[in-house]
């Protein structure tokens, strides 16, 4: 059976620390994610000299965890203690397929056993881990063939996730699952105040960074680089923003004068990418950017400072406007609602393992509450752009259709709907070219009837 595409293995290099030490830290991160904690937060807590290597390994493990768990069940039907299980699954995820292994398989196995021996929480199980991994090396083809029959192992997503995509995208579900295994591209949004897309593309090419134009103001790099290598990044000439996310700002008020002092609410604004894009598109706008998390509000302010833009940033719950709204209606509202993040699993491969089957329905209730709370704040003739970074229909079409049934003064304008990787987008603002590779998103542009 042909396996779905996997992320390319990094070129082996001399690690910044012994491999057994990187594997210890990676297994600890994996254990934390399996206990329900965020991969991003766990990697940020890793010591700086280990962090780049651990991040690379941990992302690969997250993308292969379904296979690793199935192989471990074949090797030992009873799960060992959590730390030993995480070490074993880490080694299996990294080594089950030669072509994707970041180091020679025998090296990974030897170093995983060494890591277990040197760590108090796994020392007692190091012999068990060694026996399992040696058996895996002997019987690899047979064990992989057995686990091919398990959809969670084959697609490296929870079974419920696979089944939902099969039901909602009967002709595209394999594409969605296959692309989720690939690292996301690095896409830039060029700020037209400083450069045209063509001019900035020439600057990149001059320093040996090939890229291609995507969307109206985007460039997609052939290879990701640290932002410090991007010309003018510190001065706000470009921002890192997925091509699908770049749709939001120009879509919100398309066809309306860009130089009017629009009063705009960015209701769930952190980390501030769309806030900055709104102000770039509508430079005279008065933007109120909200986020429920005060620490995330600091990120909005930092992003705006780099871009040389100003907005009112406030830590507040958008669903409780009586606590923050001044009573003056907004001309436009951007509601990038909380969601399962099922559309950005390429960038956050832990999401698939953190979500539960019931999360989508629960989040759809939150989304409906936000729509209900914010719709009265919109001026007659004003527009609300509802969006989520989810591919699940319960967080997109179904939420919006239910809202339209309850609000007869709302009409749905031409909208992209579900933007999914591998599908030609429709209903976008006028753009010069396609979006290229992009995250999964949903967009619905709603207009309130005039009094």
Helices and strands as residue ranges (DSSP letters): H 19-34, H 39-44, H 48-63, H 65-75, H 82-95, G 98-100, H 105-117, H 120-123, H 126-138, H 140-147, H 151-155, H 159-168, H 173-179, E 187-190, H 197-206, E 211-214, E 218-221, G 227-229, E 238-240, H 247-252, E 263-266, H 273-281, E 286-291, H 294-307, E 312-315, G 321-323, E 330-336, G 342-344, H 351-354, H 359-375, E 378-388, G 393-395, H 397-406, E 410-412, E 417-419, E 441-448
